[in-house]
Amino acid sequence: MRTFLLVLLALAAGGALAGCGALPRSATPRGVRVVAAENFWGSIAGQLGGIHADVRSIITSPAQDPHSYEPTAADARGLAIAQLAIFNGAGYDPWAAKLLAAEPVDGRRQLSVGKLLGLVPGDNPHRWYDPADVGRVAGAITASLAALDPRHSAYYRRRLRWFQTTALGPYHRLITLIRRRYAGVPVGASESIFALLSPALGLRLRTPPSFMRAVSEGTDLSAQDTATAERQMATRQISVWIENAQNLTPEIQRLNALARARRIPIVTITETLAPARDSFEQWQVAQLARLASALHRVTGR
């Protein structure tokens, strides 16, 4: 147990160190102007752009549910002057595409993650929780920066290699560690954001997909899905419960109480960076470390 905890701490510390010096905003005001609708994509863009990009994110507060975000006039002005606008798409942030369409600008590049990944209506939009999709989006951001600023294209390519190998190193190592130790362990989740990460981790996500999707989208839960989720908790058919702290509906609060009563560990995750000052990889590594610790407690592995 002591050895495992030391390994876990080392990986988490590695994630913190990898994020040092990789700020989401550049040191120069003359770089490529980038605006990201959400700070998880903004953090990645800031690290890829380095000193040659000025990156701003619109949704940054961990207290804000991105699904219900209402843009401001300042958001519209920021997007209007962006040379590169990055938004999630796939129904997650429809306001971003509307603001960009209302202020067309020649030469501005728009990166819709949903379009990049070929998503269709009804697909899970939370692609920053899919490790493979994170890599694809990082490559697309780099290509956009190089197209807007070809003079520094080699610099952007070096930043991409650094991001994929060094910055994301602890993130990928923790994913591998969890998959090797805990493949097949049954877990439950309050929302569909975790449904994209669980396959990479090898965990068996037992919560009904329609339950997680309804909570994510703010639609009515079916009586059957609710009963299934509660029964899984009451009979300990799941070993760990993963909750999204940015969307604690009354039903999720009831399930949290049931998990505590049944002594099922609750692991908190969020949709946006928490704390907001962290880099993408610091945030993800901290969450993965909490999950690995909970899995260790319930399995003894």
Number of C-alpha atoms within 10 A of each C-alpha: 10 7 8 13 14 11 14 21 15 13 23 25 15 20 27 19 16 21 20 12 10 22 21 27 22 21 13 12 13 11 16 21 23 27 28 27 25 22 28 26 25 27 26 24 29 27 27 29 31 22 20 22 26 22 28 25 25 20 22 20 17 16 14 14 16 19 15 11 13 10 15 10 8 10 17 18 13 18 26 19 15 23 20 23 28 26 26 25 21 22 18 18 20 14 17 23 19 11 17 18 11 11 12 10 13 6 10 17 17 18 18 18 25 21 12 14 13 10 16 12 9 9 13 18 21 22 21 22 19 17 16 13 17 17 15 13 22 19 17 15 25 21 17 20 25 19 13 18 15 13 10 14 17 11 17 27 18 12 18 24 13 16 21 16 12 16 26 22 18 25 26 17 14 23 20 15 16 21 19 12 16 19 16 14 19 18 22 25 28 30 23 24 24 22 24 19 20 19 15 18 21 19 19 17 21 17 26 18 15 15 23 22 20 17 20 19 14 13 10 9 15 12 9 11 17 17 11 16 22 19 13 17 26 16 9 16 15 23 21 25 24 18 23 21 17 17 21 14 14 9 14 21 14 13 20 21 14 15 22 14 11 13 14 21 20 20 21 15 23 20 23 23 24 21 13 17 15 20 29 27 27 27 24 24 27 21 19 22 21 17 21 22 19 19 21 17 14 14 11 9 10
